[in-house]
Amino acid sequence: MRQSVTFTELGPAEFRPAINRFIAVYRAAMNPPERMLAGREAILERHAANPGFRALTAAAGPVLAGFTYGFHGAPGQWWHDMVAGALALSSAPGASAWLTDSFEVAELHVLPAYQGGGIGRELLLLLTSGRPEATAVLSTADIESRARRLYRRVGFTDLLTAFRFSGGDPPYAVMGAMLPLRSVAAPMTEAPCSPRPSSW
Ligand SMILES: CC(C)(COP(=O)(O)OP(=O)(O)OC[C@H]1O[C@@H](n2cnc3c(N)ncnc32)[C@H](O)[C@@H]1OP(=O)(O)O)[C@@H](O)C(=O)NCCC(=O)NCCS
C-alpha cells in the first residue's frame, strides 16, 4: 500500500450520519448517471437496518478514500429476491444454494486517486472476515473491470452473467464466493456495484 491508510469498522449508528460522504465517494468512483443517484440516501439508510449490517471506511489522513458495506441476505430484500429468482431458473447445479446463508456485499468504492494500491482488496477482506455466513455474493457490471479482477482474485466466480435487474440497466454479473475469501494472491486459473433503484 502506497500511503498510510486507516481502516475503521462502523455499525449502523455510525454509518447513518456519514451517508452523504459515502455517496460522494460512490459518485467519484463510479461516475453514475443522475438517475442512479436519485433516492440513494434512502437506500443506504434502509440497508443500514438490515440484519448483520457491517461497514468499513478507509481513511488516508482526513480523506475518506473508500468504503464498503454489506449485510446478511434475506428474502424480502430487493437484490436478494431478484437474484434468487434468476438463480432458481439457472441450469447450474446447486445455484440456489448460494443464497441460503449469504452475506451480500452491497457497495465497495475507492476514490480514483487512491485506486490500485490495495485499499479495495483490504476493505473487501476486512468486510467479510469472521462473518458467520457460508457465502458472499455481489453484483458488478458484466465487463472486465478492476472490480471484476479483484473479485475473482479473492475467490468469487460468476453465478449469473448478462443479468438485467431492470430493462434500463446495463448487464450485470452476479458473483459468489465461499467464505472466508482468499487473502493470498492466487494465479488466475478461471476463465475469465449493483443497481439500486430508488423504489427498493
Ligand atoms: C473496484 C475498486 C473498489 C477496487 O479498489 P482498488 O483499491 O482500486 O483495488 P486494489 O488496489 O485493491 O486492487 C486493484 C489493483 O491494485 C493491485 N494491487 C493490489 N494490492 C496492491 C498493493 N499492495 N500494491 C500495489 N498494487 C496492488 C491489484 O493487483 C489490482 O490490479 P489490477 O487493477 O490490475 O487488477 C476500485 O477500483 C473502485 O472503486 N472502482 C470504481 C468503482 C467500482 O467499480 N466499484 C465496484 C462496484 S461493484
The ligand as an SDF file (V2000), in Angstrom:
LIG
                    3D

 48 50  0  0  0  0  0  0  0  0999 V2000
  -13.0860   -1.7150   -7.6870 C   0  0  0  0  0  0  0  0  0  0  0  0
  -12.3600   -0.9300   -6.6120 C   0  0  0  0  0  0  0  0  0  0  0  0
  -13.2420   -0.8490   -5.3700 C   0  0  0  0  0  0  0  0  0  0  0  0
  -11.0810   -1.6810   -6.2400 C   0  0  0  0  0  0  0  0  0  0  0  0
  -10.3990   -0.9330   -5.2890 O   0  0  0  0  0  0  0  0  0  0  0  0
   -8.8380   -0.6240   -5.5190 P   0  0  0  0  0  0  0  0  0  0  0  0
   -8.3300   -0.0670   -4.2620 O   0  0  0  0  0  0  0  0  0  0  0  0
   -8.6780    0.1690   -6.7570 O   0  0  0  0  0  0  0  0  0  0  0  0
   -8.3320   -2.1090   -5.7580 O   0  0  0  0  0  0  0  0  0  0  0  0
   -6.9510   -2.7560   -5.3070 P   0  0  0  0  0  0  0  0  0  0  0  0
   -5.8750   -1.7320   -5.3360 O   0  0  0  0  0  0  0  0  0  0  0  0
   -7.1750   -3.4510   -4.0200 O   0  0  0  0  0  0  0  0  0  0  0  0
   -6.7130   -3.7950   -6.4340 O   0  0  0  0  0  0  0  0  0  0  0  0
   -6.6960   -3.2480   -7.7190 C   0  0  0  0  0  0  0  0  0  0  0  0
   -5.3340   -3.3820   -8.3330 C   0  0  0  0  0  0  0  0  0  0  0  0
   -4.2520   -2.9820   -7.4950 O   0  0  0  0  0  0  0  0  0  0  0  0
   -3.2960   -4.0390   -7.3970 C   0  0  0  0  0  0  0  0  0  0  0  0
   -2.8540   -4.1110   -6.0210 N   0  0  0  0  0  0  0  0  0  0  0  0
   -3.4750   -4.7500   -5.0200 C   0  0  0  0  0  0  0  0  0  0  0  0
   -2.7500   -4.6430   -3.8910 N   0  0  0  0  0  0  0  0  0  0  0  0
   -1.6660   -3.8840   -4.1960 C   0  0  0  0  0  0  0  0  0  0  0  0
   -0.5850   -3.4140   -3.4610 C   0  0  0  0  0  0  0  0  0  0  0  0
   -0.4080   -3.7210   -2.1750 N   0  0  0  0  0  0  0  0  0  0  0  0
    0.3020   -2.6170   -4.0700 N   0  0  0  0  0  0  0  0  0  0  0  0
    0.1550   -2.3010   -5.3610 C   0  0  0  0  0  0  0  0  0  0  0  0
   -0.8490   -2.7400   -6.1240 N   0  0  0  0  0  0  0  0  0  0  0  0
   -1.7620   -3.5320   -5.5440 C   0  0  0  0  0  0  0  0  0  0  0  0
   -4.0110   -5.2550   -7.7740 C   0  0  0  0  0  0  0  0  0  0  0  0
   -3.1350   -6.1680   -8.4080 O   0  0  0  0  0  0  0  0  0  0  0  0
   -5.0420   -4.7520   -8.7450 C   0  0  0  0  0  0  0  0  0  0  0  0
   -4.5110   -4.6910  -10.0250 O   0  0  0  0  0  0  0  0  0  0  0  0
   -5.4350   -4.6870  -11.3110 P   0  0  0  0  0  0  0  0  0  0  0  0
   -6.0510   -3.3380  -11.3940 O   0  0  0  0  0  0  0  0  0  0  0  0
   -4.5170   -4.9700  -12.4330 O   0  0  0  0  0  0  0  0  0  0  0  0
   -6.4770   -5.7340  -11.1200 O   0  0  0  0  0  0  0  0  0  0  0  0
  -11.9980    0.4990   -7.0670 C   0  0  0  0  0  0  0  0  0  0  0  0
  -11.0910    0.4110   -8.1430 O   0  0  0  0  0  0  0  0  0  0  0  0
  -13.1930    1.3270   -7.4440 C   0  0  0  0  0  0  0  0  0  0  0  0
  -13.7800    1.9910   -6.6040 O   0  0  0  0  0  0  0  0  0  0  0  0
  -13.5640    1.3280   -8.7430 N   0  0  0  0  0  0  0  0  0  0  0  0
  -14.6520    2.1160   -9.2380 C   0  0  0  0  0  0  0  0  0  0  0  0
  -15.9530    1.7450   -8.5740 C   0  0  0  0  0  0  0  0  0  0  0  0
  -16.2590    0.2850   -8.6920 C   0  0  0  0  0  0  0  0  0  0  0  0
  -16.1240   -0.3270   -9.7470 O   0  0  0  0  0  0  0  0  0  0  0  0
  -16.7370   -0.2870   -7.5730 N   0  0  0  0  0  0  0  0  0  0  0  0
  -17.1280   -1.6820   -7.5250 C   0  0  0  0  0  0  0  0  0  0  0  0
  -18.5390   -1.7680   -7.9770 C   0  0  0  0  0  0  0  0  0  0  0  0
  -19.1040   -3.4500   -7.9480 S   0  0  0  0  0  0  0  0  0  0  0  0
  1  2  1  0
  2  3  1  0
  2  4  1  0
  2 36  1  0
  4  5  1  0
  5  6  1  0
  6  7  2  0
  6  8  1  0
  6  9  1  0
  9 10  1  0
 10 11  2  0
 10 12  1  0
 10 13  1  0
 13 14  1  0
 14 15  1  0
 15 16  1  0
 15 30  1  0
 16 17  1  0
 17 18  1  0
 17 28  1  0
 18 19  1  0
 18 27  1  0
 19 20  2  0
 20 21  1  0
 21 22  1  0
 21 27  2  0
 22 23  1  0
 22 24  2  0
 24 25  1  0
 25 26  2  0
 26 27  1  0
 28 29  1  0
 28 30  1  0
 30 31  1  0
 31 32  1  0
 32 33  2  0
 32 34  1  0
 32 35  1  0
 36 37  1  0
 36 38  1  0
 38 39  2  0
 38 40  1  0
 40 41  1  0
 41 42  1  0
 42 43  1  0
 43 44  2  0
 43 45  1  0
 45 46  1  0
 46 47  1  0
 47 48  1  0
M  END
$$$$
